[in-house]
Amino acid sequence: MKKGRILTGDRPTGQLHLGNYVGTLANRVKLQDEYELILLVADYHSLTRKIDKEHILDTRQAVRDVVLDNLAVGIDPEKTIYYVQSDVPSVCELHLLFSMLTTTPRLERVPSLKEIMDAEHIEQPSYGLLGYPVLQAADILHVRANLVPVGKDQASHVEVTREIARRFNFLYGDVFPEPDALIGEVPTLMGTDGSGKMSKSRGNAIFLADDAETIRQKVRNMYTDPTRIRADIPANPEGNPVFQYHDAFNPNKDEVEDLKARYRAGQVGDVEVKNKLNAALQTFLEPVRERRNYYASRPHLVDEILAAGAAQVKPMSEETVRLAREAMGLSSAIVR
């Protein structure tokens, strides 16, 4: 018996990296055994910031990259439902109905909206960007998911969905669950340059699809303590991205602790520490690359997985919209 139904997913922004794995993907692989897991590729959400035709066309490949990376790390299409948002257009009607229940001031208080506007220097958000939490609510509620995995700092996102469900149910009768945030510790992986978290835009990411030589080069060029000019200078491994990656991906904990002890004592150089990290990452990523290459060389399998997912979600979504329309008193009959 599954513990509940989860809806989670990704915006299609391209290939995923080790930071995505640590932050979300590893947890998804565990959740698929315990919960009914529905994965969404949110291509409508990608329109909230760019609407040019070239971006929209690029999104098609980005969708495949996101799916390939999820499958590569161990998402099992036999255990999950995986679909593309725009393949189930009935979610748009629910989004429209929910937009009537939500005020502009409430959406302007969503913390992530302010962060996006500040980061991308947006002075006046589009209607779509302002309303993206309402579309998120429709994503969650059109399959009547009751759990949404988030970090502690993102619980406020789920609260918008809960408020919409609560208001709808109060006005029209019980149709929607009030989903709970499935809160977990979402670790942040530092970028290879040590300047902040790993990010595509910062150029400090190791991608799941990177080949062995690319990984070796990225590890060799990783940031370390710039004041440590010789191997015999004692230094602190804390805050050093090389050791953070060892903690995350090197299963040989005795080796990691030995490296840390010798680093503090000035008895090991950065080259040895990086070489052992490279070995650990190659061991971790080799089966990931193999699975990714398997699906990438068989694009029909990805198409079949997404088509099967949409076929499963469509009746759920259409039934939800039917229940919502019925509860509101909307009729599908043509008035003459």
KELOZA-427241 format. One record per residue (C-alpha): residue number from 1; residue in one letter; x, z, y. Coordinates in nm, 3 decimals, m for minus. Layout:
BEGIN
@tivo:NUM sero:A xx:X zz:Z yy:Y
...
//
This chain:
BEGIN
@tivo:1 sero:M xx:0.000 zz:0.000 yy:0.000
@tivo:2 sero:K xx:0.145 zz:m0.110 yy:0.334
@tivo:3 sero:K xx:0.161 zz:0.150 yy:0.612
@tivo:4 sero:G xx:0.005 zz:m0.075 yy:0.879
@tivo:5 sero:R xx:0.015 zz:m0.415 yy:1.046
@tivo:6 sero:I xx:0.300 zz:m0.492 yy:1.283
@tivo:7 sero:L xx:0.326 zz:m0.773 yy:1.537
@tivo:8 sero:T xx:0.667 zz:m0.842 yy:1.683
@tivo:9 sero:G xx:0.872 zz:m1.147 yy:1.768
@tivo:10 sero:D xx:1.106 zz:m1.336 yy:1.997
@tivo:11 sero:R xx:1.100 zz:m1.564 yy:2.296
@tivo:12 sero:P xx:1.275 zz:m1.887 yy:2.195
@tivo:13 sero:T xx:1.586 zz:m1.870 yy:2.407
@tivo:14 sero:G xx:1.830 zz:m2.011 yy:2.152
@tivo:15 sero:Q xx:2.057 zz:m1.875 yy:1.885
@tivo:16 sero:L xx:2.061 zz:m1.500 yy:1.823
@tivo:17 sero:H xx:2.371 zz:m1.282 yy:1.823
@tivo:18 sero:L xx:2.507 zz:m0.960 yy:1.678
@tivo:19 sero:G xx:2.344 zz:m0.761 yy:1.959
@tivo:20 sero:N xx:2.005 zz:m0.898 yy:1.851
@tivo:21 sero:Y xx:2.085 zz:m0.802 yy:1.493
@tivo:22 sero:V xx:2.172 zz:m0.444 yy:1.580
@tivo:23 sero:G xx:1.883 zz:m0.408 yy:1.824
@tivo:24 sero:T xx:1.595 zz:m0.567 yy:1.631
@tivo:25 sero:L xx:1.670 zz:m0.791 yy:1.335
@tivo:26 sero:A xx:1.812 zz:m0.527 yy:1.101
@tivo:27 sero:N xx:1.505 zz:m0.313 yy:1.159
@tivo:28 sero:R xx:1.271 zz:m0.604 yy:1.085
@tivo:29 sero:V xx:1.433 zz:m0.658 yy:0.746
@tivo:30 sero:K xx:1.352 zz:m0.294 yy:0.661
@tivo:31 sero:L xx:1.002 zz:m0.304 yy:0.808
@tivo:32 sero:Q xx:0.894 zz:m0.606 yy:0.602
@tivo:33 sero:D xx:0.903 zz:m0.390 yy:0.288
@tivo:34 sero:E xx:0.700 zz:m0.106 yy:0.437
@tivo:35 sero:Y xx:0.449 zz:m0.281 yy:0.664
@tivo:36 sero:E xx:0.246 zz:m0.597 yy:0.690
@tivo:37 sero:L xx:0.484 zz:m0.777 yy:0.924
@tivo:38 sero:I xx:0.373 zz:m1.065 yy:1.145
@tivo:39 sero:L xx:0.652 zz:m1.240 yy:1.334
@tivo:40 sero:L xx:0.578 zz:m1.446 yy:1.641
@tivo:41 sero:V xx:0.787 zz:m1.708 yy:1.819
@tivo:42 sero:A xx:0.649 zz:m1.671 yy:2.171
@tivo:43 sero:D xx:0.690 zz:m2.021 yy:2.311
@tivo:44 sero:Y xx:0.409 zz:m1.977 yy:2.568
@tivo:45 sero:H xx:0.607 zz:m1.685 yy:2.710
@tivo:46 sero:S xx:0.903 zz:m1.915 yy:2.767
@tivo:47 sero:L xx:0.693 zz:m2.100 yy:3.028
@tivo:48 sero:T xx:0.665 zz:m1.793 yy:3.252
@tivo:49 sero:R xx:1.003 zz:m1.863 yy:3.413
@tivo:50 sero:K xx:1.072 zz:m2.235 yy:3.370
@tivo:51 sero:I xx:0.815 zz:m2.511 yy:3.359
@tivo:52 sero:D xx:1.026 zz:m2.827 yy:3.384
@tivo:53 sero:K xx:0.982 zz:m3.082 yy:3.105
@tivo:54 sero:E xx:1.345 zz:m3.063 yy:2.992
@tivo:55 sero:H xx:1.315 zz:m2.688 yy:2.938
@tivo:56 sero:I xx:0.994 zz:m2.732 yy:2.740
@tivo:57 sero:L xx:1.156 zz:m2.994 yy:2.517
@tivo:58 sero:D xx:1.464 zz:m2.774 yy:2.468
@tivo:59 sero:T xx:1.234 zz:m2.492 yy:2.360
@tivo:60 sero:R xx:1.145 zz:m2.687 yy:2.047
@tivo:61 sero:Q xx:1.502 zz:m2.660 yy:1.919
@tivo:62 sero:A xx:1.523 zz:m2.301 yy:2.040
@tivo:63 sero:V xx:1.220 zz:m2.217 yy:1.825
@tivo:64 sero:R xx:1.403 zz:m2.345 yy:1.518
@tivo:65 sero:D xx:1.719 zz:m2.154 yy:1.609
@tivo:66 sero:V xx:1.529 zz:m1.827 yy:1.635
@tivo:67 sero:V xx:1.353 zz:m1.885 yy:1.304
@tivo:68 sero:L xx:1.675 zz:m1.986 yy:1.129
@tivo:69 sero:D xx:1.851 zz:m1.671 yy:1.248
@tivo:70 sero:N xx:1.568 zz:m1.445 yy:1.134
@tivo:71 sero:L xx:1.564 zz:m1.609 yy:0.793
@tivo:72 sero:A xx:1.943 zz:m1.592 yy:0.778
@tivo:73 sero:V xx:1.958 zz:m1.213 yy:0.815
@tivo:74 sero:G xx:1.703 zz:m1.157 yy:0.540
@tivo:75 sero:I xx:1.350 zz:m1.206 yy:0.670
@tivo:76 sero:D xx:1.160 zz:m1.305 yy:0.357
@tivo:77 sero:P xx:0.879 zz:m1.561 yy:0.413
@tivo:78 sero:E xx:0.714 zz:m1.422 yy:0.100
@tivo:79 sero:K xx:0.686 zz:m1.081 yy:0.268
@tivo:80 sero:T xx:0.610 zz:m1.180 yy:0.626
@tivo:81 sero:I xx:0.380 zz:m1.407 yy:0.822
@tivo:82 sero:Y xx:0.586 zz:m1.620 yy:1.060
@tivo:83 sero:Y xx:0.425 zz:m1.850 yy:1.316
@tivo:84 sero:V xx:0.470 zz:m2.017 yy:1.654
@tivo:85 sero:Q xx:0.246 zz:m1.888 yy:1.933
@tivo:86 sero:S xx:0.122 zz:m2.228 yy:2.050
@tivo:87 sero:D xx:0.017 zz:m2.320 yy:1.695
@tivo:88 sero:V xx:m0.268 zz:m2.066 yy:1.727
@tivo:89 sero:P xx:m0.432 zz:m2.165 yy:2.058
@tivo:90 sero:S xx:m0.729 zz:m1.928 yy:2.021
@tivo:91 sero:V xx:m0.499 zz:m1.655 yy:2.152
@tivo:92 sero:C xx:m0.536 zz:m1.823 yy:2.492
@tivo:93 sero:E xx:m0.908 zz:m1.752 yy:2.502
@tivo:94 sero:L xx:m0.846 zz:m1.386 yy:2.428
@tivo:95 sero:H xx:m0.580 zz:m1.385 yy:2.701
@tivo:96 sero:L xx:m0.841 zz:m1.522 yy:2.943
@tivo:97 sero:L xx:m1.097 zz:m1.257 yy:2.849
@tivo:98 sero:F xx:m0.838 zz:m0.979 yy:2.880
@tivo:99 sero:S xx:m0.724 zz:m1.108 yy:3.220
@tivo:100 sero:M xx:m1.068 zz:m1.018 yy:3.356
@tivo:101 sero:L xx:m1.012 zz:m0.655 yy:3.257
@tivo:102 sero:T xx:m0.672 zz:m0.609 yy:3.423
@tivo:103 sero:T xx:m0.592 zz:m0.558 yy:3.791
@tivo:104 sero:T xx:m0.302 zz:m0.714 yy:3.975
@tivo:105 sero:P xx:m0.166 zz:m0.375 yy:4.098
@tivo:106 sero:R xx:m0.153 zz:m0.252 yy:3.738
@tivo:107 sero:L xx:0.055 zz:m0.550 yy:3.629
@tivo:108 sero:E xx:0.285 zz:m0.516 yy:3.928
@tivo:109 sero:R xx:0.376 zz:m0.167 yy:3.803
@tivo:110 sero:V xx:0.506 zz:m0.293 yy:3.469
@tivo:111 sero:P xx:0.877 zz:m0.197 yy:3.475
@tivo:112 sero:S xx:1.003 zz:m0.508 yy:3.297
@tivo:113 sero:L xx:0.836 zz:m0.735 yy:3.554
@tivo:114 sero:K xx:1.035 zz:m0.572 yy:3.831
@tivo:115 sero:E xx:1.352 zz:m0.607 yy:3.625
@tivo:116 sero:I xx:1.290 zz:m0.977 yy:3.563
@tivo:117 sero:M xx:1.214 zz:m1.046 yy:3.928
@tivo:118 sero:D xx:1.525 zz:m0.861 yy:4.043
@tivo:119 sero:A xx:1.752 zz:m1.023 yy:3.783
@tivo:120 sero:E xx:1.627 zz:m1.374 yy:3.851
@tivo:121 sero:H xx:1.575 zz:m1.330 yy:4.227
@tivo:122 sero:I xx:1.204 zz:m1.409 yy:4.210
@tivo:123 sero:E xx:1.028 zz:m1.307 yy:4.530
@tivo:124 sero:Q xx:0.681 zz:m1.422 yy:4.433
@tivo:125 sero:P xx:0.598 zz:m1.428 yy:4.061
@tivo:126 sero:S xx:0.380 zz:m1.702 yy:3.922
@tivo:127 sero:Y xx:0.037 zz:m1.611 yy:3.790
@tivo:128 sero:G xx:0.178 zz:m1.664 yy:3.441
@tivo:129 sero:L xx:0.474 zz:m1.432 yy:3.491
@tivo:130 sero:L xx:0.259 zz:m1.163 yy:3.649
@tivo:131 sero:G xx:0.014 zz:m1.187 yy:3.362
@tivo:132 sero:Y xx:0.258 zz:m1.205 yy:3.074
@tivo:133 sero:P xx:0.176 zz:m0.846 yy:2.964
@tivo:134 sero:V xx:m0.185 zz:m0.958 yy:2.925
@tivo:135 sero:L xx:m0.074 zz:m1.245 yy:2.702
@tivo:136 sero:Q xx:0.138 zz:m0.994 yy:2.509
@tivo:137 sero:A xx:m0.174 zz:m0.784 yy:2.462
@tivo:138 sero:A xx:m0.357 zz:m1.090 yy:2.329
@tivo:139 sero:D xx:m0.066 zz:m1.161 yy:2.092
@tivo:140 sero:I xx:m0.090 zz:m0.812 yy:1.949
@tivo:141 sero:L xx:m0.467 zz:m0.778 yy:1.940
@tivo:142 sero:H xx:m0.571 zz:m1.123 yy:1.819
@tivo:143 sero:V xx:m0.432 zz:m1.024 yy:1.479
@tivo:144 sero:R xx:m0.552 zz:m0.666 yy:1.536
@tivo:145 sero:A xx:m0.206 zz:m0.522 yy:1.482
@tivo:146 sero:N xx:m0.193 zz:m0.144 yy:1.507
@tivo:147 sero:L xx:0.182 zz:m0.099 yy:1.541
@tivo:148 sero:V xx:0.442 zz:m0.251 yy:1.774
@tivo:149 sero:P xx:0.810 zz:m0.165 yy:1.724
@tivo:150 sero:V xx:0.984 zz:m0.086 yy:2.054
@tivo:151 sero:G xx:1.259 zz:0.130 yy:2.194
@tivo:152 sero:K xx:1.174 zz:0.441 yy:2.393
@tivo:153 sero:D xx:1.231 zz:0.260 yy:2.722
@tivo:154 sero:Q xx:0.976 zz:m0.008 yy:2.629
@tivo:155 sero:A xx:0.685 zz:0.212 yy:2.525
@tivo:156 sero:S xx:0.520 zz:0.139 yy:2.862
@tivo:157 sero:H xx:0.475 zz:m0.224 yy:2.752
@tivo:158 sero:V xx:0.255 zz:m0.120 yy:2.465
@tivo:159 sero:E xx:0.055 zz:0.105 yy:2.696
@tivo:160 sero:V xx:m0.080 zz:m0.202 yy:2.881
@tivo:161 sero:T xx:m0.216 zz:m0.332 yy:2.550
@tivo:162 sero:R xx:m0.366 zz:0.006 yy:2.471
@tivo:163 sero:E xx:m0.536 zz:0.019 yy:2.812
@tivo:164 sero:I xx:m0.684 zz:m0.328 yy:2.768
@tivo:165 sero:A xx:m0.814 zz:m0.245 yy:2.419
@tivo:166 sero:R xx:m0.957 zz:0.084 yy:2.544
@tivo:167 sero:R xx:m1.133 zz:m0.076 yy:2.841
@tivo:168 sero:F xx:m1.276 zz:m0.359 yy:2.630
@tivo:169 sero:N xx:m1.407 zz:m0.116 yy:2.369
@tivo:170 sero:F xx:m1.560 zz:0.106 yy:2.638
@tivo:171 sero:L xx:m1.740 zz:m0.184 yy:2.803
@tivo:172 sero:Y xx:m1.851 zz:m0.383 yy:2.501
@tivo:173 sero:G xx:m1.814 zz:m0.178 yy:2.183
@tivo:174 sero:D xx:m1.535 zz:m0.115 yy:1.934
@tivo:175 sero:V xx:m1.357 zz:m0.437 yy:1.849
@tivo:176 sero:F xx:m0.987 zz:m0.367 yy:1.896
@tivo:177 sero:P xx:m0.748 zz:m0.104 yy:1.766
@tivo:178 sero:E xx:m0.537 zz:0.081 yy:2.021
@tivo:179 sero:P xx:m0.195 zz:m0.006 yy:1.881
@tivo:180 sero:D xx:0.072 zz:0.258 yy:1.864
@tivo:181 sero:A xx:0.432 zz:0.204 yy:1.966
@tivo:182 sero:L xx:0.654 zz:0.236 yy:1.661
@tivo:183 sero:I xx:0.940 zz:0.393 yy:1.851
@tivo:184 sero:G xx:1.289 zz:0.374 yy:1.713
@tivo:185 sero:E xx:1.638 zz:0.413 yy:1.844
@tivo:186 sero:V xx:1.735 zz:0.064 yy:1.956
@tivo:187 sero:P xx:2.115 zz:0.061 yy:1.986
@tivo:188 sero:T xx:2.288 zz:m0.158 yy:2.239
@tivo:189 sero:L xx:2.594 zz:m0.354 yy:2.133
@tivo:190 sero:M xx:2.856 zz:m0.402 yy:2.401
@tivo:191 sero:G xx:2.964 zz:m0.755 yy:2.481
@tivo:192 sero:T xx:3.305 zz:m0.882 yy:2.374
@tivo:193 sero:D xx:3.426 zz:m0.859 yy:2.735
@tivo:194 sero:G xx:3.336 zz:m0.490 yy:2.760
@tivo:195 sero:S xx:3.133 zz:m0.551 yy:3.077
@tivo:196 sero:G xx:2.792 zz:m0.455 yy:2.944
@tivo:197 sero:K xx:2.556 zz:m0.535 yy:2.660
@tivo:198 sero:M xx:2.597 zz:m0.853 yy:2.461
@tivo:199 sero:S xx:2.413 zz:m1.141 yy:2.625
@tivo:200 sero:K xx:2.395 zz:m1.519 yy:2.595
@tivo:201 sero:S xx:2.398 zz:m1.558 yy:2.973
@tivo:202 sero:R xx:2.715 zz:m1.352 yy:3.013
@tivo:203 sero:G xx:2.911 zz:m1.553 yy:2.758
@tivo:204 sero:N xx:3.016 zz:m1.236 yy:2.575
@tivo:205 sero:A xx:2.824 zz:m1.284 yy:2.250
@tivo:206 sero:I xx:2.916 zz:m1.340 yy:1.887
@tivo:207 sero:F xx:2.638 zz:m1.552 yy:1.742
@tivo:208 sero:L xx:2.505 zz:m1.525 yy:1.390
@tivo:209 sero:A xx:2.568 zz:m1.898 yy:1.352
@tivo:210 sero:D xx:2.932 zz:m1.889 yy:1.469
@tivo:211 sero:D xx:3.178 zz:m2.030 yy:1.216
@tivo:212 sero:A xx:3.469 zz:m1.828 yy:1.081
@tivo:213 sero:E xx:3.730 zz:m1.966 yy:1.323
@tivo:214 sero:T xx:3.507 zz:m1.910 yy:1.627
@tivo:215 sero:I xx:3.456 zz:m1.548 yy:1.524
@tivo:216 sero:R xx:3.829 zz:m1.498 yy:1.472
@tivo:217 sero:Q xx:3.901 zz:m1.631 yy:1.821
@tivo:218 sero:K xx:3.629 zz:m1.418 yy:1.982
@tivo:219 sero:V xx:3.754 zz:m1.103 yy:1.810
@tivo:220 sero:R xx:4.115 zz:m1.181 yy:1.905
@tivo:221 sero:N xx:4.009 zz:m1.212 yy:2.271
@tivo:222 sero:M xx:3.793 zz:m0.900 yy:2.276
@tivo:223 sero:Y xx:3.837 zz:m0.653 yy:2.557
@tivo:224 sero:T xx:4.045 zz:m0.341 yy:2.485
@tivo:225 sero:D xx:4.195 zz:m0.069 yy:2.703
@tivo:226 sero:P xx:4.396 zz:m0.267 yy:2.966
@tivo:227 sero:T xx:4.621 zz:0.032 yy:3.036
@tivo:228 sero:R xx:4.745 zz:0.037 yy:2.677
@tivo:229 sero:I xx:5.035 zz:m0.205 yy:2.697
@tivo:230 sero:R xx:5.209 zz:m0.088 yy:2.376
@tivo:231 sero:A xx:5.087 zz:0.015 yy:2.034
@tivo:232 sero:D xx:5.260 zz:0.354 yy:2.057
@tivo:233 sero:I xx:5.051 zz:0.463 yy:2.358
@tivo:234 sero:P xx:4.773 zz:0.704 yy:2.252
@tivo:235 sero:A xx:4.425 zz:0.588 yy:2.356
@tivo:236 sero:N xx:4.062 zz:0.680 yy:2.311
@tivo:237 sero:P xx:3.855 zz:0.456 yy:2.080
@tivo:238 sero:E xx:3.529 zz:0.573 yy:2.241
@tivo:239 sero:G xx:3.398 zz:0.305 yy:2.478
@tivo:240 sero:N xx:3.621 zz:0.043 yy:2.319
@tivo:241 sero:P xx:3.401 zz:m0.247 yy:2.201
@tivo:242 sero:V xx:3.631 zz:m0.323 yy:1.908
@tivo:243 sero:F xx:3.563 zz:0.020 yy:1.761
@tivo:244 sero:Q xx:3.192 zz:m0.001 yy:1.845
@tivo:245 sero:Y xx:3.177 zz:m0.316 yy:1.633
@tivo:246 sero:H xx:3.370 zz:m0.141 yy:1.355
@tivo:247 sero:D xx:3.109 zz:0.135 yy:1.357
@tivo:248 sero:A xx:2.826 zz:m0.120 yy:1.338
@tivo:249 sero:F xx:2.964 zz:m0.371 yy:1.087
@tivo:250 sero:N xx:3.255 zz:m0.226 yy:0.891
@tivo:251 sero:P xx:3.115 zz:m0.060 yy:0.577
@tivo:252 sero:N xx:3.454 zz:0.097 yy:0.497
@tivo:253 sero:K xx:3.405 zz:0.418 yy:0.697
@tivo:254 sero:D xx:3.730 zz:0.569 yy:0.572
@tivo:255 sero:E xx:3.919 zz:0.271 yy:0.713
@tivo:256 sero:V xx:3.738 zz:0.304 yy:1.047
@tivo:257 sero:E xx:3.814 zz:0.674 yy:1.076
@tivo:258 sero:D xx:4.179 zz:0.610 yy:0.986
@tivo:259 sero:L xx:4.204 zz:0.344 yy:1.256
@tivo:260 sero:K xx:4.049 zz:0.577 yy:1.513
@tivo:261 sero:A xx:4.285 zz:0.861 yy:1.424
@tivo:262 sero:R xx:4.591 zz:0.638 yy:1.446
@tivo:263 sero:Y xx:4.463 zz:0.484 yy:1.772
@tivo:264 sero:R xx:4.436 zz:0.829 yy:1.929
@tivo:265 sero:A xx:4.785 zz:0.910 yy:1.808
@tivo:266 sero:G xx:4.942 zz:0.584 yy:1.925
@tivo:267 sero:Q xx:5.019 zz:0.473 yy:1.570
@tivo:268 sero:V xx:4.829 zz:0.146 yy:1.548
@tivo:269 sero:G xx:4.815 zz:m0.165 yy:1.761
@tivo:270 sero:D xx:4.517 zz:m0.361 yy:1.884
@tivo:271 sero:V xx:4.614 zz:m0.657 yy:1.668
@tivo:272 sero:E xx:4.570 zz:m0.462 yy:1.344
@tivo:273 sero:V xx:4.244 zz:m0.309 yy:1.464
@tivo:274 sero:K xx:4.110 zz:m0.652 yy:1.557
@tivo:275 sero:N xx:4.229 zz:m0.815 yy:1.235
@tivo:276 sero:K xx:4.041 zz:m0.558 yy:1.030
@tivo:277 sero:L xx:3.734 zz:m0.603 yy:1.246
@tivo:278 sero:N xx:3.753 zz:m0.979 yy:1.194
@tivo:279 sero:A xx:3.769 zz:m0.924 yy:0.817
@tivo:280 sero:A xx:3.464 zz:m0.696 yy:0.830
@tivo:281 sero:L xx:3.264 zz:m0.939 yy:1.043
@tivo:282 sero:Q xx:3.353 zz:m1.234 yy:0.822
@tivo:283 sero:T xx:3.234 zz:m1.040 yy:0.515
@tivo:284 sero:F xx:2.910 zz:m0.945 yy:0.691
@tivo:285 sero:L xx:2.837 zz:m1.290 yy:0.835
@tivo:286 sero:E xx:2.935 zz:m1.510 yy:0.540
@tivo:287 sero:P xx:2.604 zz:m1.463 yy:0.351
@tivo:288 sero:V xx:2.416 zz:m1.488 yy:0.683
@tivo:289 sero:R xx:2.578 zz:m1.826 yy:0.753
@tivo:290 sero:E xx:2.506 zz:m1.940 yy:0.397
@tivo:291 sero:R xx:2.135 zz:m1.861 yy:0.427
@tivo:292 sero:R xx:2.119 zz:m2.019 yy:0.771
@tivo:293 sero:N xx:2.289 zz:m2.337 yy:0.650
@tivo:294 sero:Y xx:2.054 zz:m2.349 yy:0.352
@tivo:295 sero:Y xx:1.745 zz:m2.356 yy:0.574
@tivo:296 sero:A xx:1.907 zz:m2.570 yy:0.844
@tivo:297 sero:S xx:1.982 zz:m2.839 yy:0.585
@tivo:298 sero:R xx:1.622 zz:m2.824 yy:0.462
@tivo:299 sero:P xx:1.418 zz:m2.846 yy:0.784
@tivo:300 sero:H xx:1.101 zz:m2.912 yy:0.586
@tivo:301 sero:L xx:1.119 zz:m2.553 yy:0.455
@tivo:302 sero:V xx:1.113 zz:m2.414 yy:0.809
@tivo:303 sero:D xx:0.819 zz:m2.642 yy:0.891
@tivo:304 sero:E xx:0.636 zz:m2.522 yy:0.582
@tivo:305 sero:I xx:0.701 zz:m2.155 yy:0.661
@tivo:306 sero:L xx:0.568 zz:m2.191 yy:1.016
@tivo:307 sero:A xx:0.272 zz:m2.403 yy:0.907
@tivo:308 sero:A xx:0.180 zz:m2.148 yy:0.640
@tivo:309 sero:G xx:0.209 zz:m1.869 yy:0.894
@tivo:310 sero:A xx:m0.016 zz:m2.045 yy:1.143
@tivo:311 sero:A xx:m0.268 zz:m2.118 yy:0.866
@tivo:312 sero:Q xx:m0.282 zz:m1.745 yy:0.790
@tivo:313 sero:V xx:m0.305 zz:m1.632 yy:1.152
@tivo:314 sero:K xx:m0.561 zz:m1.887 yy:1.273
@tivo:315 sero:P xx:m0.858 zz:m1.739 yy:1.084
@tivo:316 sero:M xx:m0.757 zz:m1.387 yy:1.191
@tivo:317 sero:S xx:m0.738 zz:m1.497 yy:1.553
@tivo:318 sero:E xx:m1.059 zz:m1.699 yy:1.548
@tivo:319 sero:E xx:m1.248 zz:m1.412 yy:1.386
@tivo:320 sero:T xx:m1.116 zz:m1.174 yy:1.652
@tivo:321 sero:V xx:m1.224 zz:m1.407 yy:1.932
@tivo:322 sero:R xx:m1.566 zz:m1.445 yy:1.768
@tivo:323 sero:L xx:m1.607 zz:m1.067 yy:1.754
@tivo:324 sero:A xx:m1.496 zz:m1.034 yy:2.117
@tivo:325 sero:R xx:m1.736 zz:m1.304 yy:2.238
@tivo:326 sero:E xx:m2.020 zz:m1.153 yy:2.038
@tivo:327 sero:A xx:m1.949 zz:m0.805 yy:2.175
@tivo:328 sero:M xx:m1.944 zz:m0.936 yy:2.532
@tivo:329 sero:G xx:m2.267 zz:m1.132 yy:2.492
@tivo:330 sero:L xx:m2.102 zz:m1.470 yy:2.535
@tivo:331 sero:S xx:m2.277 zz:m1.750 yy:2.349
@tivo:332 sero:S xx:m2.125 zz:m2.066 yy:2.209
@tivo:333 sero:A xx:m2.462 zz:m2.241 yy:2.239
@tivo:334 sero:I xx:m2.489 zz:m2.521 yy:2.494
@tivo:335 sero:V xx:m2.727 zz:m2.432 yy:2.775
@tivo:336 sero:R xx:m2.928 zz:m2.739 yy:2.886
//
